Amino acid sequence: MFCKNCGKEIKDTEKFCSYCGTPVDVHEDNINRQENIRRKNVYTDNFNTVVPPKKSKSKLKKVIIAIIAVLVALVFLLYGYLEMILQDRIQQVQYKIQTTKL
């Protein structure tokens, strides 16, 4: 079970919280509530309000970001390759122009 005051987990047999000293309410409803909280993976804040856990990022969102990153990398690689081919072609044309004038 958990302390109402500080939220720390305490043994079901204790009458006082070993962290803050608050008396433990051992009513059956409190025990059932604490079990439900543990099963649902939620916790209580200092005001004894049940707070649901934060949702993790969806797997789909991560996959989409990875795909976009790969596409951006491919665009840069393609641009670099085409730039290299274009520069080589320009040099070939310039060489032909220089050799034909002589």
N, C-alpha and C positions, 0 to 999 in steps of 0.2 A: 504494500500500500504506500501511498505518498502523503507527505505532510501537507496540510492545508496552508500553512504559513509560508514555508520556504520551498515546497515542491520537491524536496529530496525524498528518495525512496527509503522507507523504513520497514523493519520487520513487522509482520502482522501481530506478533506477540508483545511488542513494546507499547507502553502506556504513554510515553513521552518521546518526542522527536529528539534523537541524539545529536542533531545539528543545531537546532534553535531552541529546544526545550519546550515547545508547544505541546499541550496535552493532546493525545491522539483520540479521536472519536472512533470508537470501534463498533458502531451500529452496523447491522447487516447491510443496509442500503449503501453505506459508505464503502464497504468491502466489495459489494457487487459493482458499484460505480468505478472503483479503482481497477477491477478486473476488466471491465468493458473498455476503460481507457487504455490499458496495456494491449488488449487485443486489437484495438483500432489504431494503434501506433500514434496516439495523441498524448499531449501532456497538459497539465494545468498550470496556469500562471499564478502569481502571488495573490490574486483575488479569487482563486478557486474557480476560474472560468476555463472550460474545456477549449483548448486551442488545437485545431487540426494541424498536421504537419504540412510544411511547404511542399508543393508538388515539384518534382524534378523535371528538368527539361525533357521534352518528348524526344523519342528516338528519331522520329521523322524529321524534326527540325535539325538535328545534328547531321542526318544524312543529306538533307538539302544543302546545308552550309558546306559540307564536304564536296558535294558535286559542283557547287558554284566555284569553290576554290580550285578544283581540278580544271574546270573550264577556263577560268581566268589564266591559270598557268599555261594551258594549251594555247590560248590566244597569244600570250607573250612569246612562247616558243615559235609559233607560226610566223609572227611578225618578225622576229629575229632571223628566221630562216629566209623569209622572202626578202628582207632587207639585204642579207648577204648575197642572195642570187642577183638582186637588182644591181648592187654595187659591182659585182663581177661582170655583169652584162655591160654596164656603163664603161668599165675599164676596157673591155673587148672592143667596143665601138670606138672609144677614144684611140686605141692602138691602131685600129684599121684606118681611122681618119688621118692619123699621123703618118702611117706608112704609105698611104695612097698619094699624099701631097708631095712626097719626095720623088 
